[in-house]
Amino acid sequence: MNLFHGMSEDQMRMLEQRTVMREVRRREVLYLPGDAGDRIFLLKRGVVKISALQEDGREVMLALLRKGEVFGEEAVIDEAPRDHMAEAYEDALVCIITRQDFMDILRSHPELLFKVTKLIGLRLKTFRTRVEHLLFKGASQRLAATLIELAREHGVSDAQGVLVPLRLSQQDLANLIGVTRESVNLALSDFRRKGLVVLEGRSLRLPRPQALEELR
């Protein structure tokens, strides 16, 4: 979603004057649970990880956001502290705008409020689908569904299938699908034996995405 599509050049310049560009390095934290929800972020380059911590300290990865996405947008409708964390999964460039400045822009451009509301609804739908996968599917099905999702959002298609150019560890995948690293290892080994997944350095290639889709 291009949140600001349709704004005039003057409006875009006004927006630019109210934002701060920031380079962030891999694993740099943008905000933590409990932090004030006083800023909205626009991802210009790189990948940002959205995650939450369970009571036992385990991490649950909620999303890997790609360029063009907005995050921290719940600050628009809720002034409560953050209930999740945002961290640069790769080196990234983000635009930061304060909640007050963003609210001023929404008052001037009410059509943006509809887009923000739609964005929040789409994100909630994505999280709900992920929870359904965690509750009702086994480790192999969860992993297959997650690999297809990552390929759709971050993959690069070529003659050999789809390359997912993310430095995903087995623990990252475990945090995404809610199982142990050992379960991910077993499922990945099975996929590799079947020719559904190929390791290329620290990236994953899906030679036959449709075959993996059928395992979801």
SVG drawing of the C-alpha trace seen along z (x, -y; Angstrom):
<svg xmlns="http://www.w3.org/2000/svg" viewBox="-12 -23 39 60">
<polyline fill="none" stroke="black" stroke-width="0.4" points="0.0,0.0 1.3,-3.4 -0.1,-5.4 0.6,-8.7 -0.4,-8.0 -2.4,-10.9 -0.8,-13.7 0.3,-16.7 4.0,-17.7 3.4,-20.6 1.8,-18.1 4.6,-15.7 7.2,-18.5 5.2,-19.3 5.4,-15.7 9.1,-15.5 9.7,-18.6 8.1,-16.8 10.0,-13.5 13.4,-12.5 15.5,-10.0 17.5,-7.5 19.9,-4.8 19.6,-1.7 22.0,1.2 21.0,4.9 19.7,5.9 19.3,2.2 16.1,1.8 13.7,-0.9 11.4,-0.5 10.6,2.0 7.5,3.1 6.5,0.4 8.0,-2.4 5.7,-5.4 3.7,-5.1 4.6,-8.6 6.2,-7.9 5.2,-6.3 7.8,-4.7 7.9,-4.4 10.4,-1.8 12.3,-3.1 14.9,-0.3 15.8,3.0 13.7,5.3 12.3,4.7 11.3,7.4 8.1,7.0 8.0,9.4 6.6,9.9 8.0,11.5 6.1,14.2 6.0,14.3 8.8,17.0 11.0,14.7 10.6,16.5 10.3,14.4 7.4,14.7 8.1,13.1 5.0,11.5 6.2,10.1 9.1,9.2 8.3,5.9 9.6,4.9 10.3,1.5 7.3,-0.7 5.5,0.5 4.4,-1.5 4.8,-0.4 4.0,-1.8 0.8,-3.0 -1.3,-1.9 -0.1,-5.1 -2.6,-6.9 -5.6,-5.4 -4.1,-4.3 -1.8,-6.3 -1.0,-3.3 2.6,-2.1 4.0,0.3 3.1,4.0 5.7,5.3 9.2,4.5 10.6,3.4 14.1,4.2 16.1,3.9 16.5,7.4 18.8,6.0 20.4,2.6 17.5,0.3 16.5,-3.3 13.4,-4.6 11.4,-7.8 10.2,-8.8 7.3,-11.1 5.9,-12.1 2.4,-11.1 1.4,-14.8 2.7,-15.7 1.0,-12.7 -2.3,-13.6 -1.9,-17.1 -1.5,-15.7 -4.5,-13.4 -6.6,-16.4 -5.6,-18.1 -6.0,-15.0 -8.9,-12.9 -8.6,-10.4 -5.4,-9.3 -7.3,-8.2 -9.2,-5.7 -5.9,-4.3 -4.4,-4.0 -7.5,-2.2 -7.4,0.2 -3.7,0.8 -4.3,1.7 -7.2,4.0 -5.0,5.8 -2.3,6.3 -4.7,7.7 -6.0,10.1 -2.4,11.2 -1.7,11.8 -5.0,13.7 -4.1,16.0 -0.7,16.6 -2.4,17.5 -4.7,20.0 -1.6,21.6 0.0,21.9 -3.1,23.4 -4.3,25.9 -1.3,27.0 1.8,29.2 5.3,28.0 5.8,29.0 2.5,27.3 3.4,24.2 6.9,24.0 5.5,24.6 3.0,21.8 5.6,19.4 8.1,20.1 5.4,19.4 4.5,16.2 8.1,15.1 8.6,15.9 5.5,13.9 6.6,10.8 10.4,10.9 11.2,13.4 12.9,12.9 11.7,15.2 14.1,16.6 14.4,19.7 15.4,21.8 12.3,21.0 12.1,18.3 15.0,17.0 14.2,15.7 17.2,13.4 16.8,13.1 19.5,14.3 17.0,16.6 18.4,18.8 16.5,22.0 15.8,20.2 14.2,17.3 12.0,19.7 11.1,21.4 10.1,18.0 8.0,17.3 6.0,20.5 6.0,21.2 7.9,24.4 11.3,25.5 14.5,25.1 14.8,28.9 11.3,29.2 12.3,26.7 15.5,28.6 13.6,31.9 11.0,30.2 13.7,28.4 15.7,31.6 12.6,33.3 11.9,30.5 15.5,30.6 15.3,34.3 12.2,33.8 13.8,31.0 11.4,28.3 14.1,26.2 17.7,25.5 20.2,23.6 22.2,21.0 24.6,19.5 22.3,18.0 19.4,17.7 16.7,20.2 15.6,21.1 12.2,22.7 12.7,24.6 9.0,25.7 6.9,23.2 3.6,24.8 4.6,28.2 5.4,26.5 2.1,24.6 0.3,28.0 1.7,28.9 0.2,25.9"/>
</svg>
